[in-house]
């Protein structure tokens, strides 16, 4: 059987197996993007979203550090994009509260930071959660039932953000 397989391989001019070769041969048509470039793009996207200036520098220990210059001129260093996102989100919430107090306490709904989803006002979050729960109920009533709304974590994230806001 082994001899038969070897003869078959010779006649087809098939290349011998090389680990990892198949993956390297795949041409997706996209340029290779290094992890550093991906991080730089993610940092710039966050900086644009929050209206700050950001750059990546190499610290004395050789690790990348994200330096963010805020609108008031203050500079903050972050170890990763998640830390940057959480801090900028909380700062935005504080700024919205200060602005509301300055404007005279007008009744604008406060902003909530929803991990993995972005920033929404309390009113937007309540409406979105209600709509998703209605859709989830409709999906569960189908034959056969579907639970896709419960699998992606959006309902849970919205609920958790509202719950934490109410506890404050």
N, C-alpha and C positions, 0 to 999 in steps of 0.2 A: 504494500500500500504506500509506504514511504517513497519507494522508487517511482511509482506511478505519479505521485504528487510532484516530485522533483522534475520529471520529464514534462509534465503539464506546465509547470512554471517556466521551464526553459523555452518552450515553444511559444509562450505568450509574451516573452520578454518582460515579465513582471519584475519590478525592482524588489529587492529584498526589504524586509520590514526594518525600519529604523524608528525607534521610539521618538515621538514628538514631531517626526517629519510631516505627517499628514496635517497637523495643525499649522505648521509653518508655511505649508504650501497653499493654504486657503487665502484667496485674495478677496477681501470684502469690498475693495474699492475705497476704503477709508484710510486716512493717514494714521500712522501710529501716534498716539498721544501719551506722553509720559505721565506718571503719577504727579510729578511736580506741576506740569501744565494743567492737569485736571484740578489740582488744589488751587492753583492761581485763578483759574476760571471760576471756581466755586466761591472763592474769597471775593472776587470782583463782583460776581452776581449779588452776593449778600451786601457788599458795600453799596452797590447801586440801589438796592431795595431799601436800605436804611438811610441813604443819603449821607454817607461818610466816605472818607478816603482810607484806603487800605493798601498795605504792601506786605510782602513776605520777605523776611530777613533771616539770616542764619545766626543763631545764638552762639555764644562762646563754647557751648557743649556740642555744637555741630548739628543741632536739631532746628528745623524751621520754626519761626515764630511769626505770628500775624500781628502786625502793628496797625492799629486803627486810630485815625485822627478824627475826633468828633467835631461837630459844628462849632462848639465852644472853644476849640483849640486843644482840649485835653487829649492825651494819647494813652491808649490802653493796649497791653500786649495779651494775646491769646495763644494757647497751645494748639488748638484745632478749630475747625469751622463750627463744630457743634457748640463749643464754649462761646465762640463769637456770636452765634445766632441767639443763644439763650440770653446772653447779657444785653445785646442790642435790643432784643424783644422786650426785656424787662425795662430797659431805659425808655423805650418808646411808650410803654404803658405809663411810666412815671411822668413823662413829658406831656402826655395827653391829659393826665390828671391836673398837672400844673396849668396847662392851657385852659382847661375847663374852669378852674378856679379863677384864673386871670380874666376870662371873658365874662365872668359873673355867674358862674354855676349853671350855665345853660344845660338843658337836659339832653346831652348827646350821650349815647350809650358808650361805656368804657370799652377799650380794646382788650381782647384776650389773646394770649399766646397759646396756640394749639400745636403741641409738639408734632413735627412731621407734616403739618398742614398749613401753617402760616398764622397770620394775625387777622382776627375778625372781631367785630363789635359783639357785645353780649346779645343784642337783638338779632344780628345776622346768625350768630351761633344757635340761638334758640329756634329761629325759623328753619335753618338748615337741618338741625337735629329732628325737628318735627317732621319735615318732609322726608328725610331718610327713614325714620321710623314707620311712616305711612307706607313707603315703598317696600320696606322690609316685611310689613304685615301682608301686603298684597302678594309679594313673592312667596311668603310662607303658606298662603291660602291656595296656591296653585296646585295642580296635580301633574306631576309630582312636585312637592314643595322645594323651593330653592332658598338658600340662605346666603347668597353672595354678599349682601349688605353687612352681614355679621362677620364675614371672613377678613375684610380688609382693614379693620381697626378704626375707621373714620368715626363711626357712631360712638365707639368707646372713647376716642380722643376728645370728641366734642362734649360728651357727657362728663368726662373727668375734668375738663377745663371749666365747665359751668359749675360743677360741684365744688371745685377748689375756690372759684370766685365767690360763691355763696358762703363759704366757710370764713372768708376774710372779714 
